[in-house]
């Protein structure tokens, strides 16, 4: 087996279960524990693995609402606006996008009213942001 397929098998296990132990990963990826440790360290060092996180069902969060917000940004303000958006505590994650919007932001707040306020009072007020298109998450299906 190639080293690429080993890395892919290890990554596949981690994507499925980021809390898996080295022993579990080794068994599921059909490699030894030292191999798992070596590959994970290298993948972290190379920036392939950038962190570990928990997937959260927004409906189960007490008093939390989540929206994915498509953001349109003027090209000449893109870098500065992106930096400013990243600084907002309410923005859980931010992605560049090749779809309908330049940026996609995951925004969390206490409720729908707070989300609306964050979008209108914080995101849209950032110089260079020309439009915000929110999609409020209702239920996690997978």
C-alpha positions in Angstrom: 0.0 0.0 0.0 1.2 3.5 -0.8 1.9 6.1 1.9 -0.8 8.3 0.4 -3.4 5.6 0.9 -2.2 5.2 4.5 -2.6 8.9 5.1 -6.0 8.8 3.5 -7.1 5.9 5.6 -6.0 7.6 8.8 -7.7 10.8 7.7 -10.9 9.0 6.9 -11.0 7.5 10.4 -10.3 10.9 12.0 -13.0 12.6 9.9 -15.5 9.9 11.1 -14.4 10.1 14.7 -11.9 12.8 15.8 -11.9 11.4 19.3 -10.6 7.9 18.2 -7.5 6.8 20.0 -4.3 5.8 18.2 -5.2 2.2 18.8 -8.7 2.6 17.3 -7.3 4.4 14.3 -4.5 1.8 13.8 -7.1 -1.0 13.9 -9.5 0.7 11.5 -6.8 1.9 9.1 -4.9 -1.4 9.2 -1.6 0.1 10.4 0.4 0.1 13.6 0.0 2.7 16.4 3.5 4.1 15.8 2.6 4.6 12.1 -0.6 6.4 13.2 1.3 8.7 15.5 3.9 9.4 12.8 1.4 10.2 10.1 -0.8 12.4 12.4 2.2 14.4 13.6 3.2 14.9 9.9 -0.3 15.8 8.8 -0.6 18.4 11.6 2.9 19.8 10.8 2.0 20.1 7.1 -1.3 21.9 7.9 -3.5 19.1 6.5 -5.0 18.6 9.9 -5.8 22.1 11.2 -7.7 21.2 14.3 -10.2 18.9 16.0 -13.8 19.9 16.7 -17.2 18.7 17.8 -20.1 18.6 15.4 -23.1 20.3 17.2 -26.8 19.8 16.5 -28.1 23.4 16.6 -31.6 22.2 17.7 -30.2 20.6 20.8 -28.3 23.7 21.9 -30.1 25.5 24.7 -30.9 29.1 23.6 -28.6 29.0 20.5 -29.5 29.8 16.9 -27.2 29.2 14.0 -27.2 30.7 10.5 -25.0 30.2 7.5 -24.6 33.7 6.0 -23.5 34.2 2.4 -21.6 37.4 2.2 -20.8 39.5 -0.9 -17.8 41.7 -0.5 -16.3 44.4 -2.8 -13.1 43.0 -4.3 -11.0 45.9 -3.3 -12.1 45.5 0.4 -11.9 41.7 0.5 -8.8 41.2 2.6 -9.6 43.9 5.1 -13.3 42.9 5.4 -12.4 39.3 5.8 -10.0 40.1 8.7 -12.7 42.1 10.4 -15.3 39.4 10.0 -12.9 36.8 11.4 -12.6 39.0 14.6 -16.3 38.8 15.4 -16.9 36.5 18.3 -20.3 35.5 16.9 -18.7 34.1 13.7 -17.9 30.5 14.5 -16.3 29.8 11.2 -15.6 31.6 7.9 -15.0 30.1 4.5 -14.1 31.6 1.1 -16.5 30.3 -1.5 -16.6 29.9 -5.3 -20.4 29.7 -5.2 -23.0 32.5 -5.2 -21.2 34.4 -2.4 -17.5 35.3 -1.8 -17.7 34.3 1.8 -19.8 31.9 3.9 -20.0 32.6 7.7 -21.4 30.4 10.4 -22.9 32.8 12.9 -24.2 31.8 16.3 -26.4 33.8 18.7 -28.9 33.4 21.5 -31.9 33.5 19.3 -33.2 34.5 15.8 -33.6 38.2 16.9 -29.9 38.3 18.0 -28.8 36.7 14.8 -30.7 39.3 12.8 -29.0 42.0 14.8 -25.6 40.6 14.3 -26.2 40.3 10.6 -27.6 43.8 10.2 -25.6 45.7 12.9 -22.2 44.0 12.6 -21.7 42.0 9.4 -23.4 44.4 6.9 -21.8 47.4 8.7 -18.3 46.2 7.8 -16.9 48.4 5.1 -16.8 46.4 1.9 -19.6 44.0 2.7 -22.3 44.7 0.1 -24.9 42.0 1.0 -25.7 39.3 3.5 -27.9 36.3 2.7 -28.7 34.3 5.8 -30.0 30.7 5.9 -31.2 29.8 9.4 -30.4 26.2 10.4 -33.4 24.3 11.7 -32.4 20.7 12.2 -29.2 18.7 11.7 -30.0 15.7 9.5 -26.6 14.1 9.3 
